[in-house]
């Protein structure tokens, strides 16, 4: 069905930055047109945050992609990243290298943890949360990590996905 909406591969691979600054390939179902990465720089000017592309109506997202994003089904291939140890179920959102290049010194602290499929940012409003607040949530998670906190985030993930607040 995805290929009917937009030609190209079904799986999208993107280099992300994990624990300690180590780069890895993250897997997702493709939700955007094939040349989305080439259009990224031009769209940054329209973003609310110049260091982080967060458009509510990103013109690169396909119709099927919109559905996958709003149901968070596009994230399912990241289970492969969890199995390989590049990601965990819970942790900070894995940034792309160009975001890390823009980091201020205090923001590098979020690279002290293994990135996760879900985290405080995702259950606190996702794209509605400004970048600097996302980093603060990630640092709070890292400083206060416990199994109980992970279980709480996992329990809050399903309602966050079902309400799809901030999912764009």
Order of alpha helices (4+ residues) and beta strands (2+ residues): alpha-beta-beta-alpha-alpha-alpha-beta-alpha-beta-alpha-alpha-alpha
